[in-house]
Amino acid sequence: MESGFFAMLFRMKYINRWGLMRNTRTESLSEHSLDTAVIAHALGILRNKRFGGSVDAGRLAALAMYHDAGEIITGDLPTPVKYHDEQIRRAYKQVEAEASWRLLSLLPQDLREEYQAVLLPQPGDEELWRLIKAADKLSALIKCIEEERAGNQEFTQAKLAQIKALDEMRLPEADAFRAEFLGAFYKTLDEQEA
């Protein structure tokens, strides 16, 4: 039986983010997912090495890699719409879950359980999802920094919103990532190598 699961996943590159914003460079869902997975993995390592944690950084990276997979079907709903009120937020969560189930239905039956574990929230993963949310915010913050560095002031308020959200999360590993790694995103390649 032929499966369309991976063909659908590879369509992430066609879903653009930040649809209501003027972008100097578009960012695809595929790019964002990899960026978020890389950052989530780093947050897991920071937690384990510096903050007494014992999270599975590999699982964290896998969850982050698939965290927006449902948007292949739903598209990227702009933040002002998605979070306008609690009723819309709940409805969208349901739409996202149904989209993930639709993706799962494209897999051969013997593979579904493994992918369900990364496409749908699982009991006990709540702390991992907090770290993924922080990684998602950090990825958005980096996009805002890149846009500002390119002269696009359209992202100034979005940048402030990401900083505020990260501050409110009170996650020491996210704070450490910002303190140690974010400054390099303000530099040119030559400045980073100096």
C-alpha positions in Angstrom: 0.0 0.0 0.0 1.3 3.4 -0.9 1.5 6.0 1.8 1.3 9.8 1.4 2.5 10.6 4.9 6.0 11.8 4.0 4.9 13.5 0.8 2.5 15.5 3.0 5.3 16.3 5.6 7.5 17.5 2.8 4.9 20.1 1.9 5.9 22.1 5.0 8.3 24.0 2.7 5.2 25.5 1.0 3.6 26.9 4.1 4.8 30.4 4.8 4.8 31.9 8.3 4.1 35.5 9.4 1.4 35.9 6.7 0.2 39.3 8.0 3.7 40.8 8.2 5.8 42.3 5.5 8.9 40.0 5.4 12.3 40.8 3.9 12.7 37.0 3.6 9.9 34.5 3.8 10.2 31.7 6.4 8.6 28.4 5.7 7.1 26.0 8.2 9.9 23.6 7.4 12.6 26.1 8.3 10.7 27.1 11.5 10.3 23.5 12.5 14.0 22.7 12.2 15.0 25.9 14.0 12.5 25.1 16.8 13.8 21.5 17.1 17.5 22.7 17.3 16.6 25.2 20.0 14.4 22.8 21.9 17.3 20.2 21.9 19.6 22.9 23.3 17.1 23.9 26.0 16.9 20.2 27.0 20.7 20.0 27.2 20.9 23.2 29.2 18.3 22.0 31.6 20.1 18.7 32.2 23.7 20.1 32.4 23.0 23.3 34.4 19.6 23.1 36.0 19.4 19.6 37.5 17.0 18.3 34.9 16.7 14.9 33.4 14.7 15.5 30.2 15.1 13.4 27.0 16.7 16.0 24.7 16.3 13.7 21.7 12.6 13.3 22.3 12.3 17.0 22.9 13.9 17.6 19.5 11.6 15.1 17.8 8.5 16.7 19.4 9.6 20.1 18.3 10.4 18.9 14.8 6.7 17.9 14.4 5.1 20.5 16.6 3.4 22.4 13.8 3.0 19.5 11.3 -0.8 19.9 11.4 -0.3 23.3 9.8 0.4 21.4 6.5 -3.4 20.9 6.5 -4.6 24.0 8.3 -2.1 26.5 7.2 -0.4 29.0 9.5 -3.2 30.9 11.3 -1.9 34.3 12.3 -1.2 34.8 16.0 -3.7 37.7 16.4 -6.5 35.4 15.1 -5.3 32.2 16.8 -5.1 33.8 20.3 -7.9 36.4 19.9 -10.1 34.7 22.6 -10.4 31.5 24.5 -13.2 30.1 22.3 -11.1 30.5 19.1 -8.0 29.1 20.9 -9.9 26.0 21.9 -11.5 25.5 18.5 -8.1 25.9 16.8 -6.6 23.3 19.2 -9.3 20.9 18.1 -8.7 21.7 14.4 -4.9 21.1 14.9 -5.6 17.7 16.6 -7.9 16.6 13.8 -5.2 17.7 11.3 -2.6 15.5 13.1 -5.0 12.6 13.1 -5.5 13.1 9.4 -1.7 12.9 8.9 -1.5 9.8 11.0 -4.2 8.2 8.9 -1.8 8.4 5.9 0.7 6.0 7.6 0.7 2.3 7.4 -1.1 0.9 10.6 2.1 -0.6 12.1 3.9 2.9 12.1 1.0 5.0 13.5 1.8 4.4 17.2 5.3 5.7 16.9 4.3 8.8 15.0 1.2 9.4 17.2 3.7 9.8 20.1 5.3 12.8 18.4 2.3 14.3 16.5 -0.1 14.4 19.5 0.4 15.4 23.1 1.1 12.4 25.3 0.5 12.2 29.1 3.7 13.1 31.0 5.1 15.4 28.2 3.8 18.6 29.7 7.2 19.9 30.8 8.6 19.0 27.4 5.9 21.1 25.8 6.8 24.0 28.0 10.3 23.8 26.6 9.0 23.5 23.0 6.9 26.6 23.6 10.0 28.5 24.7 11.9 27.2 21.7 9.1 28.3 19.5 9.2 31.8 21.0 13.0 31.9 20.7 12.7 30.9 17.0 10.2 33.7 16.5 12.5 36.2 18.4 15.4 35.2 16.1 13.2 35.8 13.0 12.3 39.3 14.5 15.9 40.1 15.0 16.8 39.0 11.5 14.0 41.2 10.0 15.1 44.2 12.1 18.7 43.8 11.0 17.5 43.8 7.4 15.9 47.2 8.1 12.3 45.9 8.5 10.7 47.7 11.4 7.5 45.7 10.9 8.8 43.1 13.4 9.6 45.5 16.2 6.3 44.9 18.2 6.5 41.2 17.5 10.0 41.1 18.9 8.8 42.9 22.1 5.9 40.4 22.4 8.3 37.4 22.1 10.6 38.9 24.8 7.7 39.5 27.1 6.3 36.0 26.6 9.8 34.5 27.3 10.2 36.6 30.4 6.8 35.4 31.7 7.7 31.8 31.1 10.4 32.0 33.8 12.5 29.1 32.3 16.1 29.3 33.3 17.3 27.4 30.3 15.5 29.8 28.0 17.1 32.7 29.8 20.5 31.1 29.5 20.0 30.6 25.8 19.1 34.2 25.4 22.0 35.4 27.5 24.7 33.2 25.8 23.5 32.7 22.2 21.1 35.5 21.1 23.8 38.2 20.9 25.4 36.4 18.0 22.3 36.9 15.9 22.9 40.7 16.0 26.4 40.2 14.4 27.6 39.7 10.9 29.4 36.5 9.9 32.8 38.2 10.1 32.0 39.6 13.6 31.1 36.1 14.8 34.3 34.6 13.6 36.5 37.4 15.1 
